[in-house]
């Protein structure tokens, strides 16, 4: 049974799930309401809704995995269950990373201004480019099925290494861990580099723009550049934190095998899908206005209920 500290960490993990559901669920709900009203969703709305849905799935799988890890660790030995967890976890996190990358690329093409013909060609076809990116990445993930299989065998080997009937040696487990890390680096390196490139090009576009305007002026293009850069920087920082927590989780399993350490890593890992949703809401004018309207209605409702309670 989990200790008192582990129970507290599980409650915090559950609270993080609720927070992430509120943020990502709000994004999906706002766009669904607009769709039901017959309004055509823009490209950025579709990306945000897809990103929120993939993160909702990732949060549920991560929390489900945390409770199994704490309460029923022997269930990892069930191959079908372990395989389902690994497959859905890998797919949801993979899609979330690529939808977030598509959002960074969208900010770049929407705000930046370059005279290169290749940039103009891509900008004109931005919707098709951003549609191809997640589909192509998903195809590459299915094509490289070995990565999912390695991840699956890695977690099973870790969960059964202390059992008497376990046939896995520590050297085999470490080899699986190294292979899994190499594949994970490759999978997540491409979206990270694309987002980093978008940030650098946005900075270059901002520098070129500021040369043509007065430094004291606060024109729309300069503010749009800065806003887009802040959004991409927040994604990159949380992406790095998310990936480091993923690496540390495997390392903790291999070395200390401490449940508390792994739950702390899970908390850090869930900071990305939970916290980033609120950054996206604040950075999007439609979502921000909808959130302010919701808060205003809640405030009015509480003021009406308060006198009745008295």
C-alpha beads as a LAMMPS data file, in Angstrom:
LAMMPS data file: protein, C-alpha beads

310 atoms
309 bonds

1 atom types
1 bond types

-500.0 500.0 xlo xhi
-500.0 500.0 ylo yhi
-500.0 500.0 zlo zhi

Masses

1 110.0

Atoms # bond

1 1 1 0.000 0.000 0.000
2 1 1 1.226 3.541 -0.715
3 1 1 2.627 5.569 2.165
4 1 1 1.210 8.895 3.360
5 1 1 3.586 10.867 1.144
6 1 1 2.725 8.725 -1.867
7 1 1 -1.004 9.210 -1.231
8 1 1 -0.475 12.984 -1.136
9 1 1 1.449 12.823 -4.412
10 1 1 -1.349 10.773 -5.988
11 1 1 -3.880 13.398 -4.879
12 1 1 -1.699 16.131 -6.417
13 1 1 -1.439 14.096 -9.643
14 1 1 -5.247 13.865 -9.652
15 1 1 -5.473 17.617 -9.055
16 1 1 -3.140 18.176 -11.993
17 1 1 -5.437 16.057 -14.130
18 1 1 -8.429 18.208 -13.110
19 1 1 -6.467 21.386 -13.887
20 1 1 -5.451 20.064 -17.283
21 1 1 -8.996 18.952 -18.030
22 1 1 -10.302 22.425 -17.184
23 1 1 -7.809 24.183 -19.460
24 1 1 -7.824 21.784 -22.403
25 1 1 -11.522 21.018 -22.034
26 1 1 -12.292 24.725 -22.183
27 1 1 -10.383 25.041 -25.470
28 1 1 -12.301 22.120 -26.986
29 1 1 -15.637 23.379 -25.622
30 1 1 -15.258 26.907 -27.021
31 1 1 -14.445 25.594 -30.492
32 1 1 -17.223 23.000 -30.364
33 1 1 -19.759 25.719 -29.459
34 1 1 -18.563 27.854 -32.387
35 1 1 -18.845 24.832 -34.669
36 1 1 -22.389 24.089 -33.461
37 1 1 -23.340 27.715 -34.130
38 1 1 -22.312 27.208 -37.748
39 1 1 -19.167 29.309 -37.513
40 1 1 -16.243 28.137 -39.594
41 1 1 -13.225 27.286 -37.486
42 1 1 -9.981 28.936 -38.485
43 1 1 -6.737 27.018 -38.935
44 1 1 -5.404 28.026 -35.525
45 1 1 -8.705 26.973 -33.887
46 1 1 -8.426 23.511 -35.447
47 1 1 -4.821 23.173 -34.266
48 1 1 -5.704 24.296 -30.737
49 1 1 -8.675 21.922 -30.515
50 1 1 -6.618 18.982 -31.810
51 1 1 -3.785 19.825 -29.409
52 1 1 -6.207 20.020 -26.468
53 1 1 -7.821 16.664 -27.333
54 1 1 -4.461 14.895 -27.608
55 1 1 -3.384 16.362 -24.268
56 1 1 -6.598 15.289 -22.562
57 1 1 -5.882 11.724 -23.706
58 1 1 -2.243 11.983 -22.575
59 1 1 -3.247 13.278 -19.131
60 1 1 -5.764 10.489 -18.541
61 1 1 -3.277 7.810 -19.598
62 1 1 -0.493 9.277 -17.441
63 1 1 -2.718 9.499 -14.347
64 1 1 -4.073 5.986 -14.958
65 1 1 -0.494 4.740 -15.236
66 1 1 0.452 6.531 -11.988
67 1 1 -2.312 4.808 -10.027
68 1 1 -1.363 1.411 -11.455
69 1 1 2.282 2.099 -10.576
70 1 1 1.312 2.985 -6.988
71 1 1 -1.511 0.524 -6.234
72 1 1 -1.202 -2.435 -8.600
73 1 1 2.378 -2.553 -10.024
74 1 1 2.059 -6.287 -10.747
75 1 1 -0.441 -5.450 -13.519
76 1 1 2.479 -4.254 -15.662
77 1 1 3.250 -7.938 -16.234
78 1 1 -0.052 -8.303 -18.140
79 1 1 1.142 -7.883 -21.698
80 1 1 -2.130 -6.625 -23.215
81 1 1 -2.614 -3.950 -20.553
82 1 1 0.997 -2.793 -20.700
83 1 1 0.897 -2.736 -24.483
84 1 1 -2.313 -0.635 -24.546
85 1 1 -0.874 1.877 -22.064
86 1 1 2.352 2.244 -24.026
87 1 1 0.655 2.546 -27.428
88 1 1 -1.948 5.128 -26.348
89 1 1 0.607 7.062 -24.276
90 1 1 3.068 7.182 -27.178
91 1 1 0.410 8.216 -29.723
92 1 1 -1.158 10.923 -27.557
93 1 1 2.162 12.500 -26.577
94 1 1 3.498 12.230 -30.119
95 1 1 0.446 13.987 -31.571
96 1 1 0.484 16.617 -28.807
97 1 1 4.121 17.435 -29.555
98 1 1 3.461 17.775 -33.280
99 1 1 0.274 19.821 -32.910
100 1 1 2.161 22.194 -30.608
101 1 1 4.940 22.352 -33.202
102 1 1 2.361 23.108 -35.901
103 1 1 1.131 25.955 -33.715
104 1 1 4.670 27.383 -33.470
105 1 1 5.065 27.155 -37.248
106 1 1 1.668 28.823 -37.708
107 1 1 2.741 31.757 -35.515
108 1 1 5.905 32.093 -37.573
109 1 1 4.176 32.187 -40.963
110 1 1 1.406 34.436 -39.693
111 1 1 3.683 37.066 -38.123
112 1 1 7.067 36.923 -39.849
113 1 1 7.789 38.758 -43.054
114 1 1 10.454 37.603 -45.504
115 1 1 10.817 38.344 -49.192
116 1 1 12.166 34.920 -50.105
117 1 1 9.943 33.155 -52.713
118 1 1 10.063 29.884 -50.762
119 1 1 8.624 31.641 -47.709
120 1 1 5.844 33.196 -49.813
121 1 1 5.032 29.813 -51.390
122 1 1 4.804 28.071 -47.994
123 1 1 2.820 30.929 -46.485
124 1 1 0.249 30.689 -49.250
125 1 1 -0.115 26.956 -48.601
126 1 1 0.215 27.046 -44.817
127 1 1 -2.998 25.096 -44.176
128 1 1 -1.817 22.182 -46.322
129 1 1 1.674 22.286 -44.807
130 1 1 0.340 22.118 -41.248
131 1 1 -2.057 19.331 -42.220
132 1 1 0.744 17.242 -43.696
133 1 1 3.094 17.631 -40.711
134 1 1 1.106 15.637 -38.067
135 1 1 0.008 13.056 -40.632
136 1 1 3.561 12.536 -41.866
137 1 1 4.878 12.294 -38.305
138 1 1 2.167 9.769 -37.437
139 1 1 3.084 7.722 -40.483
140 1 1 6.747 7.764 -39.473
141 1 1 5.804 6.631 -35.962
142 1 1 3.831 3.669 -37.303
143 1 1 6.639 2.910 -39.719
144 1 1 9.071 2.851 -36.796
145 1 1 6.954 0.471 -34.711
146 1 1 10.123 -0.785 -33.062
147 1 1 10.146 2.326 -30.866
148 1 1 6.788 1.414 -29.316
149 1 1 7.843 -2.218 -28.936
150 1 1 11.074 -1.180 -27.201
151 1 1 9.170 1.067 -24.826
152 1 1 6.710 -1.738 -24.090
153 1 1 9.422 -4.293 -23.290
154 1 1 11.328 -1.722 -21.240
155 1 1 8.473 -1.046 -18.797
156 1 1 7.587 -4.757 -18.507
157 1 1 11.212 -5.621 -17.763
158 1 1 11.403 -2.940 -15.070
159 1 1 8.152 -3.987 -13.392
160 1 1 9.160 -7.681 -13.242
161 1 1 12.864 -7.365 -12.490
162 1 1 12.366 -8.049 -8.753
163 1 1 10.119 -11.063 -9.312
164 1 1 11.549 -14.522 -8.906
165 1 1 10.358 -15.717 -12.306
166 1 1 11.834 -12.738 -14.112
167 1 1 14.278 -13.729 -16.861
168 1 1 15.537 -10.191 -17.453
169 1 1 19.043 -9.303 -16.330
170 1 1 20.100 -5.796 -15.324
171 1 1 22.287 -5.557 -18.445
172 1 1 19.320 -6.366 -20.693
173 1 1 17.186 -3.765 -18.936
174 1 1 19.878 -1.089 -19.305
175 1 1 20.304 -1.973 -22.981
176 1 1 16.561 -1.567 -23.531
177 1 1 16.667 1.735 -21.678
178 1 1 19.493 3.092 -23.861
179 1 1 17.717 1.985 -27.053
180 1 1 14.469 3.541 -25.860
181 1 1 16.209 6.839 -25.104
182 1 1 17.855 6.918 -28.539
183 1 1 14.518 6.357 -30.283
184 1 1 12.780 8.907 -28.042
185 1 1 15.480 11.498 -28.760
186 1 1 14.992 10.972 -32.469
187 1 1 11.182 11.179 -32.279
188 1 1 11.114 14.372 -30.215
189 1 1 14.164 16.038 -31.741
190 1 1 12.452 16.934 -35.031
191 1 1 9.472 18.882 -33.554
192 1 1 11.808 20.591 -31.091
193 1 1 14.164 21.716 -33.872
194 1 1 11.250 22.927 -36.009
195 1 1 9.903 25.029 -33.137
196 1 1 13.380 26.331 -32.316
197 1 1 13.875 27.271 -35.966
198 1 1 10.537 29.102 -35.951
199 1 1 11.657 31.047 -32.875
200 1 1 15.005 32.012 -34.408
201 1 1 13.381 33.109 -37.665
202 1 1 10.809 35.128 -35.721
203 1 1 13.649 36.872 -33.909
204 1 1 15.396 37.541 -37.222
205 1 1 12.174 38.911 -38.711
206 1 1 11.684 41.145 -35.664
207 1 1 15.225 42.540 -35.975
208 1 1 14.702 43.305 -39.653
209 1 1 11.383 44.954 -38.881
210 1 1 12.723 47.166 -36.069
211 1 1 15.373 48.595 -38.403
212 1 1 12.613 50.104 -40.523
213 1 1 10.600 51.666 -37.704
214 1 1 11.382 54.046 -34.868
215 1 1 12.493 52.356 -31.667
216 1 1 9.967 54.347 -29.618
217 1 1 6.997 53.291 -31.690
218 1 1 4.813 50.362 -30.601
219 1 1 3.436 49.255 -33.946
220 1 1 1.204 46.231 -34.430
221 1 1 3.819 44.108 -36.209
222 1 1 6.388 44.489 -33.423
223 1 1 3.856 43.530 -30.761
224 1 1 2.706 40.560 -32.858
225 1 1 6.325 39.362 -33.192
226 1 1 6.899 39.614 -29.446
227 1 1 3.648 37.845 -28.626
228 1 1 4.397 35.004 -31.043
229 1 1 7.927 34.645 -29.660
230 1 1 6.595 34.438 -26.097
231 1 1 4.201 31.672 -27.130
232 1 1 6.934 29.661 -28.849
233 1 1 9.394 30.189 -25.964
234 1 1 6.822 28.970 -23.430
235 1 1 6.276 25.853 -25.534
236 1 1 10.007 25.139 -25.848
237 1 1 10.701 25.590 -22.130
238 1 1 7.814 23.349 -21.075
239 1 1 8.738 20.854 -23.814
240 1 1 12.274 20.571 -22.396
241 1 1 10.903 20.154 -18.866
242 1 1 8.492 17.499 -20.120
243 1 1 11.208 15.530 -21.893
244 1 1 13.642 15.710 -18.951
245 1 1 10.985 14.354 -16.601
246 1 1 10.390 11.498 -19.034
247 1 1 14.110 10.661 -19.040
248 1 1 14.302 10.909 -15.251
249 1 1 11.361 8.544 -14.840
250 1 1 13.209 5.764 -16.599
251 1 1 16.411 6.568 -14.740
252 1 1 14.613 6.423 -11.359
253 1 1 13.128 3.058 -12.253
254 1 1 16.547 1.719 -13.152
255 1 1 18.475 3.065 -10.172
256 1 1 16.434 3.853 -7.060
257 1 1 13.096 2.199 -7.999
258 1 1 11.360 4.732 -5.719
259 1 1 7.635 5.332 -6.177
260 1 1 7.783 8.822 -4.661
261 1 1 10.498 9.902 -7.108
262 1 1 8.492 8.575 -10.044
263 1 1 5.330 10.342 -8.885
264 1 1 7.280 13.604 -8.616
265 1 1 8.513 13.041 -12.170
266 1 1 4.907 12.418 -13.244
267 1 1 3.891 15.728 -11.673
268 1 1 6.650 17.477 -13.614
269 1 1 5.697 15.642 -16.794
270 1 1 2.035 16.715 -16.504
271 1 1 3.017 20.365 -16.073
272 1 1 3.371 20.645 -19.860
273 1 1 -0.105 19.442 -20.961
274 1 1 -1.810 21.072 -17.954
275 1 1 -0.063 24.438 -17.642
276 1 1 0.515 25.146 -21.316
277 1 1 -3.231 25.074 -22.011
278 1 1 -3.729 28.196 -19.862
279 1 1 -0.864 29.950 -21.667
280 1 1 -2.620 29.173 -24.955
281 1 1 -5.908 30.552 -23.612
282 1 1 -4.248 33.809 -22.539
283 1 1 -2.415 34.070 -25.855
284 1 1 -5.484 33.589 -28.053
285 1 1 -7.898 36.538 -28.250
286 1 1 -11.027 34.421 -28.807
287 1 1 -10.251 32.024 -25.973
288 1 1 -9.221 34.863 -23.665
289 1 1 -12.494 36.737 -24.268
290 1 1 -14.485 33.540 -23.739
291 1 1 -12.633 32.883 -20.464
292 1 1 -13.235 36.438 -19.242
293 1 1 -16.918 36.125 -20.166
294 1 1 -17.175 32.845 -18.260
295 1 1 -15.505 34.354 -15.193
296 1 1 -17.860 37.346 -15.358
297 1 1 -20.929 35.088 -15.476
298 1 1 -19.607 32.999 -12.576
299 1 1 -18.941 36.140 -10.560
300 1 1 -22.476 37.416 -11.223
301 1 1 -23.927 34.027 -10.285
302 1 1 -21.988 33.953 -7.012
303 1 1 -23.188 37.471 -6.139
304 1 1 -26.794 36.364 -6.675
305 1 1 -26.376 33.174 -4.636
306 1 1 -24.621 34.904 -1.715
307 1 1 -27.628 36.985 -0.513
308 1 1 -29.884 33.931 -0.751
309 1 1 -27.481 31.934 1.414
310 1 1 -27.493 34.677 4.036

Bonds

1 1 1 2
2 1 2 3
3 1 3 4
4 1 4 5
5 1 5 6
6 1 6 7
7 1 7 8
8 1 8 9
9 1 9 10
10 1 10 11
11 1 11 12
12 1 12 13
13 1 13 14
14 1 14 15
15 1 15 16
16 1 16 17
17 1 17 18
18 1 18 19
19 1 19 20
20 1 20 21
21 1 21 22
22 1 22 23
23 1 23 24
24 1 24 25
25 1 25 26
26 1 26 27
27 1 27 28
28 1 28 29
29 1 29 30
30 1 30 31
31 1 31 32
32 1 32 33
33 1 33 34
34 1 34 35
35 1 35 36
36 1 36 37
37 1 37 38
38 1 38 39
39 1 39 40
40 1 40 41
41 1 41 42
42 1 42 43
43 1 43 44
44 1 44 45
45 1 45 46
46 1 46 47
47 1 47 48
48 1 48 49
49 1 49 50
50 1 50 51
51 1 51 52
52 1 52 53
53 1 53 54
54 1 54 55
55 1 55 56
56 1 56 57
57 1 57 58
58 1 58 59
59 1 59 60
60 1 60 61
61 1 61 62
62 1 62 63
63 1 63 64
64 1 64 65
65 1 65 66
66 1 66 67
67 1 67 68
68 1 68 69
69 1 69 70
70 1 70 71
71 1 71 72
72 1 72 73
73 1 73 74
74 1 74 75
75 1 75 76
76 1 76 77
77 1 77 78
78 1 78 79
79 1 79 80
80 1 80 81
81 1 81 82
82 1 82 83
83 1 83 84
84 1 84 85
85 1 85 86
86 1 86 87
87 1 87 88
88 1 88 89
89 1 89 90
90 1 90 91
91 1 91 92
92 1 92 93
93 1 93 94
94 1 94 95
95 1 95 96
96 1 96 97
97 1 97 98
98 1 98 99
99 1 99 100
100 1 100 101
101 1 101 102
102 1 102 103
103 1 103 104
104 1 104 105
105 1 105 106
106 1 106 107
107 1 107 108
108 1 108 109
109 1 109 110
110 1 110 111
111 1 111 112
112 1 112 113
113 1 113 114
114 1 114 115
115 1 115 116
116 1 116 117
117 1 117 118
118 1 118 119
119 1 119 120
120 1 120 121
121 1 121 122
122 1 122 123
123 1 123 124
124 1 124 125
125 1 125 126
126 1 126 127
127 1 127 128
128 1 128 129
129 1 129 130
130 1 130 131
131 1 131 132
132 1 132 133
133 1 133 134
134 1 134 135
135 1 135 136
136 1 136 137
137 1 137 138
138 1 138 139
139 1 139 140
140 1 140 141
141 1 141 142
142 1 142 143
143 1 143 144
144 1 144 145
145 1 145 146
146 1 146 147
147 1 147 148
148 1 148 149
149 1 149 150
150 1 150 151
151 1 151 152
152 1 152 153
153 1 153 154
154 1 154 155
155 1 155 156
156 1 156 157
157 1 157 158
158 1 158 159
159 1 159 160
160 1 160 161
161 1 161 162
162 1 162 163
163 1 163 164
164 1 164 165
165 1 165 166
166 1 166 167
167 1 167 168
168 1 168 169
169 1 169 170
170 1 170 171
171 1 171 172
172 1 172 173
173 1 173 174
174 1 174 175
175 1 175 176
176 1 176 177
177 1 177 178
178 1 178 179
179 1 179 180
180 1 180 181
181 1 181 182
182 1 182 183
183 1 183 184
184 1 184 185
185 1 185 186
186 1 186 187
187 1 187 188
188 1 188 189
189 1 189 190
190 1 190 191
191 1 191 192
192 1 192 193
193 1 193 194
194 1 194 195
195 1 195 196
196 1 196 197
197 1 197 198
198 1 198 199
199 1 199 200
200 1 200 201
201 1 201 202
202 1 202 203
203 1 203 204
204 1 204 205
205 1 205 206
206 1 206 207
207 1 207 208
208 1 208 209
209 1 209 210
210 1 210 211
211 1 211 212
212 1 212 213
213 1 213 214
214 1 214 215
215 1 215 216
216 1 216 217
217 1 217 218
218 1 218 219
219 1 219 220
220 1 220 221
221 1 221 222
222 1 222 223
223 1 223 224
224 1 224 225
225 1 225 226
226 1 226 227
227 1 227 228
228 1 228 229
229 1 229 230
230 1 230 231
231 1 231 232
232 1 232 233
233 1 233 234
234 1 234 235
235 1 235 236
236 1 236 237
237 1 237 238
238 1 238 239
239 1 239 240
240 1 240 241
241 1 241 242
242 1 242 243
243 1 243 244
244 1 244 245
245 1 245 246
246 1 246 247
247 1 247 248
248 1 248 249
249 1 249 250
250 1 250 251
251 1 251 252
252 1 252 253
253 1 253 254
254 1 254 255
255 1 255 256
256 1 256 257
257 1 257 258
258 1 258 259
259 1 259 260
260 1 260 261
261 1 261 262
262 1 262 263
263 1 263 264
264 1 264 265
265 1 265 266
266 1 266 267
267 1 267 268
268 1 268 269
269 1 269 270
270 1 270 271
271 1 271 272
272 1 272 273
273 1 273 274
274 1 274 275
275 1 275 276
276 1 276 277
277 1 277 278
278 1 278 279
279 1 279 280
280 1 280 281
281 1 281 282
282 1 282 283
283 1 283 284
284 1 284 285
285 1 285 286
286 1 286 287
287 1 287 288
288 1 288 289
289 1 289 290
290 1 290 291
291 1 291 292
292 1 292 293
293 1 293 294
294 1 294 295
295 1 295 296
296 1 296 297
297 1 297 298
298 1 298 299
299 1 299 300
300 1 300 301
301 1 301 302
302 1 302 303
303 1 303 304
304 1 304 305
305 1 305 306
306 1 306 307
307 1 307 308
308 1 308 309
309 1 309 310
